[in-house]
Amino acid sequence: MLFDKLIGLFAKDMAMDLGTANTLIFIKGQGVVLNEPSVVAVQRGTGKTVAVGHMAKEYLGRTNPSIIASRPLRDGVIADFDMTRIMIKEFVTQVRSMAGLVRPRMLIGVPSGVTQVEKRAVIESAEQAGARDVFLIEEPMAAAIGANLPIGEPRGSMIIDIGGGTTEVAVIAMYSTVYSESVRVAGDEANEAVMRYVQKKYQMQIGENTAEQIKINIGSAFALDNPLTMDINGKDVVQGIPKMVTVNDAEIREAMSEPVSVIIDSVRRAFEKTPPELAADVAEQGLVLAGGGALIRGLDKLLSKELKMKVHVADDPLTSVVMGAGIALNNMRHYRRVFIN
């Protein structure tokens, strides 16, 4: 016990949001020190790391046969253990000098619907990357803490965390999750919907990165006051030659309507299964959007219209989970009750 306390004096604990789209790392006393795409590129055969993060993302769809570029997390969980281990190790190595020489404790956000096998995979990946002790926290709980929701009070708070692979809807009160649901429809599904729409309407194939840029630049869930357009490049599916078309926000809104509807339906189900008193609390104070998907233009307005209640966007939705995990790390005695066993 004394030895552990001495180690704790020299180690700087880390919190990690191991997301399908992006991985963020928080170091105690320093804040968010890493925010990179969850992508890794390795040499085929040798397994030697070529790139991780932003640089590796540029390899997607552009690699030669000797390089494998992949996103090792799918739908919020580990799909490729070996690639995930490499990616976590590289990210931790990048920030290790900021955390001191002693192996740190690590708190990692995971989806609320994570299985025991998936939990084990996350823990083993972090341990092999150099973590001394690994703790897990459900992403919606971490996002609620990061968004400054009153999770310890006897009244209900609803958080909707829209990431790359999953949308997490949770009602929280008295440091416990009263209701939670994880649907595997989020930012990635919106990207795929855009890709399908462009191919169907314009007979043109586009890559995942292009679809994501379209979503970011002109995507919306609610009609915009000032219409937006964007020129996009791809490949003609009939002739196989390069092609360029101009798309507008109304088209992309139509393309993303199905995944957006799934998210809205998941929130409706949450209200149906939440006790009346807590549902009334949420209706009074409004629900909160976190995660990268919260940045889709007009999503808060659409939800407010459909649910007939106030909808707020977290101050910094992209970092809500990792900041919440960081707050929990800084106050482990207080927040340890919300960690996953």
C-alpha positions as CSV (number, residue, x, y, z in Angstrom):
1,M,0.0,0.0,0.0
2,L,2.8,2.4,0.9
3,F,4.7,1.4,-2.2
4,D,1.7,2.2,-4.3
5,K,1.3,5.6,-2.7
6,L,5.0,6.4,-3.4
7,I,4.5,5.4,-7.1
8,G,1.5,7.6,-7.3
9,L,3.6,10.6,-6.3
10,F,5.7,10.2,-9.4
11,A,3.2,8.9,-11.9
12,K,0.8,11.2,-13.8
13,D,-2.5,9.3,-14.4
14,M,-4.0,9.2,-17.8
15,A,-7.6,9.2,-19.0
16,M,-8.4,8.0,-22.5
17,D,-11.4,8.3,-24.8
18,L,-10.8,5.3,-27.1
19,G,-13.2,6.2,-29.8
20,T,-14.1,4.7,-33.1
21,A,-13.3,7.9,-34.9
22,N,-10.8,9.6,-32.6
23,T,-8.6,8.8,-29.6
24,L,-8.1,11.5,-26.9
25,I,-5.7,11.4,-24.0
26,F,-5.9,13.5,-20.8
27,I,-3.0,13.7,-18.4
28,K,-3.6,14.7,-14.8
29,G,-2.5,18.3,-14.3
30,Q,-2.1,19.0,-18.0
31,G,-5.4,18.5,-19.7
32,V,-6.0,17.0,-23.1
33,V,-2.6,16.3,-24.7
34,L,-3.6,14.1,-27.6
35,N,-6.5,14.2,-30.1
36,E,-5.8,11.9,-33.1
37,P,-7.9,9.8,-35.5
38,S,-8.1,6.2,-34.4
39,V,-6.2,4.9,-37.4
40,V,-3.0,2.9,-37.7
41,A,-0.9,1.9,-40.8
42,V,1.6,-0.9,-40.7
43,Q,3.8,-2.7,-43.1
44,R,2.4,-5.9,-44.4
45,G,4.3,-9.0,-43.3
46,T,6.6,-7.3,-40.8
47,G,3.9,-5.4,-38.8
48,K,6.2,-2.4,-38.4
49,T,4.3,0.8,-37.6
50,V,4.3,3.2,-40.5
51,A,2.0,5.9,-39.1
52,V,-0.8,6.5,-36.6
53,G,-3.4,9.2,-36.1
54,H,-3.7,12.0,-38.7
55,M,-0.9,10.7,-40.8
56,A,-2.3,7.2,-40.9
57,K,-5.7,8.6,-41.9
58,E,-4.2,10.0,-45.1
59,Y,-3.3,6.4,-46.0
60,L,-6.9,5.2,-46.0
61,G,-7.9,4.3,-49.5
62,R,-4.5,5.3,-50.8
63,T,-2.1,2.6,-49.6
64,N,0.0,0.4,-51.8
65,P,-0.1,-3.4,-51.3
66,S,2.8,-3.4,-48.9
67,I,1.0,-1.2,-46.3
68,I,-2.2,-1.9,-44.3
69,A,-4.1,1.1,-43.1
70,S,-7.1,0.4,-40.8
71,R,-9.4,1.7,-38.2
72,P,-9.1,-1.1,-35.6
73,L,-12.3,0.0,-33.7
74,R,-15.7,-0.5,-35.1
75,D,-19.0,0.4,-33.5
76,G,-17.2,1.7,-30.4
77,V,-15.4,-1.6,-29.6
78,I,-12.2,-3.3,-30.6
79,A,-12.5,-5.1,-34.0
80,D,-8.8,-5.8,-34.4
81,F,-6.9,-6.5,-31.2
82,D,-3.4,-6.4,-32.6
83,M,-3.9,-3.2,-34.5
84,T,-5.5,-1.6,-31.4
85,R,-2.7,-2.6,-29.2
86,I,-0.2,-1.1,-31.7
87,M,-2.2,2.1,-31.9
88,I,-2.6,2.6,-28.1
89,K,1.0,1.9,-27.6
90,E,2.1,4.5,-30.2
91,F,-0.3,7.1,-28.7
92,V,0.8,6.5,-25.2
93,T,4.5,6.6,-26.3
94,Q,3.8,10.0,-27.9
95,V,2.7,11.5,-24.6
96,R,4.7,9.3,-22.1
97,S,7.3,12.0,-21.6
98,M,4.6,14.3,-20.2
99,A,3.4,11.6,-17.8
100,G,6.8,10.9,-16.1
101,L,8.9,7.8,-16.0
102,V,6.6,5.7,-13.8
103,R,3.9,3.6,-15.4
104,P,0.6,5.5,-15.1
105,R,-2.9,4.5,-14.0
106,M,-5.3,4.7,-16.9
107,L,-9.1,5.4,-17.0
108,I,-10.7,4.5,-20.3
109,G,-14.2,5.3,-21.6
110,V,-16.1,2.4,-23.2
111,P,-19.6,2.1,-24.6
112,S,-22.4,1.3,-22.1
113,G,-23.2,-1.9,-24.0
114,V,-19.7,-3.3,-24.0
115,T,-19.3,-7.0,-23.4
116,Q,-17.0,-8.8,-20.9
117,V,-14.8,-9.9,-23.8
118,E,-14.6,-6.4,-25.2
119,K,-13.7,-5.0,-21.7
120,R,-10.9,-7.5,-21.4
121,A,-9.6,-6.6,-24.8
122,V,-9.5,-2.9,-23.9
123,I,-7.8,-3.6,-20.5
124,E,-5.2,-5.9,-22.1
125,S,-4.4,-3.3,-24.8
126,A,-3.8,-0.6,-22.2
127,E,-1.7,-2.9,-20.0
128,Q,0.5,-3.9,-23.0
129,A,0.9,-0.2,-23.8
130,G,2.4,0.4,-20.4
131,A,-0.5,1.2,-18.0
132,R,0.1,0.2,-14.3
133,D,-3.6,-0.2,-13.5
134,V,-6.6,0.1,-15.8
135,F,-10.1,1.3,-14.9
136,L,-13.1,1.6,-17.1
137,I,-16.0,4.1,-17.2
138,E,-19.0,4.1,-19.4
139,E,-18.8,6.8,-22.0
140,P,-22.2,8.4,-21.3
141,M,-21.3,8.7,-17.6
142,A,-17.9,10.3,-18.5
143,A,-19.6,12.6,-21.0
144,A,-22.2,13.7,-18.3
145,I,-19.4,14.5,-15.9
146,G,-17.5,16.4,-18.6
147,A,-20.7,18.3,-19.5
148,N,-21.1,19.4,-15.8
149,L,-24.4,17.6,-15.4
150,P,-25.5,17.1,-11.7
151,I,-25.0,13.3,-11.8
152,G,-25.0,13.1,-8.0
153,E,-28.3,14.8,-7.4
154,P,-31.6,13.0,-6.9
155,R,-33.0,14.2,-10.2
156,G,-32.7,12.9,-13.7
157,S,-30.2,14.1,-16.3
158,M,-30.1,12.8,-19.9
159,I,-26.9,12.7,-22.0
160,I,-26.7,11.8,-25.7
161,D,-23.2,11.0,-26.7
162,I,-22.9,10.7,-30.5
163,G,-19.5,9.3,-31.4
164,G,-18.1,7.7,-34.6
165,G,-19.4,4.2,-34.1
166,T,-22.1,4.4,-31.4
167,T,-24.7,6.7,-30.0
168,E,-25.1,6.4,-26.3
169,V,-28.3,7.6,-24.6
170,A,-28.3,7.6,-20.8
171,V,-30.4,8.9,-17.9
172,I,-28.3,9.4,-14.8
173,A,-29.2,10.2,-11.2
174,M,-27.5,9.7,-7.8
175,Y,-24.2,8.5,-9.5
176,S,-26.0,5.7,-11.2
177,T,-27.3,5.0,-14.7
178,V,-31.0,4.6,-14.5
179,Y,-31.4,3.8,-18.2
180,S,-28.8,3.4,-21.0
181,E,-28.8,2.3,-24.6
182,S,-26.0,2.0,-27.1
183,V,-27.1,2.0,-30.8
184,R,-24.4,1.3,-33.4
185,V,-25.5,4.2,-35.6
186,A,-23.5,7.4,-35.4
187,G,-20.9,9.4,-37.4
188,D,-19.6,6.5,-39.4
189,E,-23.1,5.5,-40.5
190,A,-23.7,9.1,-41.6
191,N,-20.6,9.0,-43.7
192,E,-21.6,5.7,-45.3
193,A,-25.1,7.1,-46.0
194,V,-23.5,10.0,-47.8
195,M,-21.3,7.6,-49.9
196,R,-24.4,5.6,-50.8
197,Y,-26.4,8.7,-51.7
198,V,-23.7,10.1,-54.0
199,Q,-23.2,6.7,-55.8
200,K,-27.0,6.3,-56.3
201,K,-27.7,9.8,-57.5
202,Y,-24.6,10.7,-59.4
203,Q,-23.2,7.3,-60.2
204,M,-20.0,8.4,-58.6
205,Q,-17.9,6.6,-55.9
206,I,-16.2,8.6,-53.2
207,G,-14.0,7.6,-50.3
208,E,-14.7,7.6,-46.6
209,N,-12.5,10.7,-46.0
210,T,-14.4,12.6,-48.7
211,A,-17.8,11.6,-47.2
212,E,-16.6,12.8,-43.8
213,Q,-15.5,16.2,-45.2
214,I,-18.9,16.6,-46.9
215,K,-20.7,15.9,-43.6
216,I,-18.5,18.4,-41.8
217,N,-18.6,21.1,-44.4
218,I,-22.2,21.1,-45.5
219,G,-24.0,18.4,-43.5
220,S,-27.1,19.3,-41.5
221,A,-30.1,17.8,-39.8
222,F,-32.3,20.9,-40.0
223,A,-33.0,23.3,-42.9
224,L,-30.3,26.0,-43.0
225,D,-31.0,29.7,-43.3
226,N,-28.1,30.0,-45.7
227,P,-27.8,27.1,-48.2
228,L,-24.4,25.5,-48.6
229,T,-22.7,23.8,-51.6
230,M,-19.5,21.8,-52.1
231,D,-17.6,20.5,-55.1
232,I,-16.6,16.9,-54.6
233,N,-14.3,14.6,-56.6
234,G,-14.7,10.9,-57.1
235,K,-14.8,8.1,-59.7
236,D,-17.5,7.6,-62.3
237,V,-18.8,4.1,-61.6
238,V,-19.7,3.5,-65.3
239,Q,-16.6,4.9,-67.1
240,G,-14.1,4.5,-64.3
241,I,-12.7,7.9,-64.8
242,P,-12.4,10.9,-62.4
243,K,-15.5,12.9,-62.0
244,M,-16.6,16.1,-60.2
245,V,-20.1,17.1,-59.0
246,T,-21.5,19.9,-56.9
247,V,-23.8,18.8,-53.9
248,N,-25.8,21.0,-51.6
249,D,-26.9,20.8,-48.0
250,A,-30.4,19.7,-48.8
251,E,-29.1,16.6,-50.6
252,I,-26.7,15.7,-47.7
253,R,-29.6,16.3,-45.2
254,E,-31.6,13.8,-47.2
255,A,-28.7,11.4,-47.3
256,M,-28.3,11.5,-43.5
257,S,-32.0,11.4,-42.7
258,E,-32.0,7.7,-41.9
259,P,-29.2,7.6,-39.3
260,V,-30.5,10.8,-37.8
261,S,-34.0,9.2,-37.4
262,V,-32.4,6.2,-35.6
263,I,-30.8,8.5,-33.1
264,I,-34.1,10.3,-32.5
265,D,-35.9,7.0,-32.1
266,S,-33.3,5.9,-29.5
267,V,-34.0,9.1,-27.4
268,R,-37.8,8.4,-27.6
269,R,-37.2,4.9,-26.3
270,A,-35.2,6.3,-23.5
271,F,-38.1,8.4,-22.4
272,E,-40.5,5.5,-22.7
273,K,-38.4,3.4,-20.3
274,T,-37.5,6.2,-17.8
275,P,-39.5,6.5,-14.6
276,P,-42.0,9.4,-14.8
277,E,-40.4,11.6,-12.1
278,L,-36.9,11.4,-13.8
279,A,-38.4,12.0,-17.3
280,A,-40.1,15.1,-15.9
281,D,-36.7,16.3,-14.5
282,V,-35.2,15.9,-18.0
283,A,-38.1,17.7,-19.6
284,E,-37.6,20.6,-17.2
285,Q,-33.8,21.0,-17.6
286,G,-33.5,19.7,-21.2
287,L,-31.2,17.0,-22.5
288,V,-27.5,17.5,-23.5
289,L,-25.7,16.5,-26.7
290,A,-22.0,15.4,-26.6
291,G,-19.6,13.8,-29.0
292,G,-18.6,14.8,-32.5
293,G,-22.1,14.1,-33.8
294,A,-23.4,16.9,-31.6
295,L,-21.7,19.3,-34.0
296,I,-24.0,18.3,-37.0
297,R,-25.7,21.6,-37.9
298,G,-29.2,21.8,-36.6
299,L,-29.3,18.5,-34.8
300,D,-30.2,20.2,-31.6
301,K,-33.0,22.1,-33.3
302,L,-34.4,18.9,-34.9
303,L,-34.4,17.1,-31.6
304,S,-36.0,20.0,-29.8
305,K,-38.7,20.1,-32.5
306,E,-39.4,16.4,-32.5
307,L,-39.3,16.0,-28.7
308,K,-40.8,19.4,-27.8
309,M,-38.2,20.2,-25.2
310,K,-34.9,22.1,-24.6
311,V,-31.8,20.6,-26.2
312,H,-28.4,21.8,-25.2
313,V,-25.0,21.1,-26.8
314,A,-22.1,20.6,-24.4
315,D,-19.6,23.4,-24.3
316,D,-16.9,21.3,-26.0
317,P,-18.7,18.1,-27.2
318,L,-15.6,16.6,-28.8
319,T,-13.8,16.4,-25.5
320,S,-16.7,15.8,-23.1
321,V,-15.9,12.1,-22.5
322,V,-12.1,12.5,-22.0
323,M,-12.6,15.6,-19.8
324,G,-15.2,13.8,-17.7
325,A,-12.8,10.8,-17.3
326,G,-10.1,13.3,-16.4
327,I,-12.2,14.9,-13.7
328,A,-13.0,11.4,-12.4
329,L,-9.3,10.6,-12.3
330,N,-8.5,13.8,-10.4
331,N,-11.2,12.8,-7.8
332,M,-11.0,9.0,-7.8
333,R,-12.2,8.8,-4.2
334,H,-15.3,10.7,-5.1
335,Y,-16.0,9.2,-8.5
336,R,-14.7,5.6,-8.2
337,R,-18.3,4.5,-7.5
338,V,-19.1,5.2,-11.2
339,F,-16.3,3.0,-12.5
340,I,-17.2,-0.3,-14.1
341,N,-16.2,-3.3,-12.1
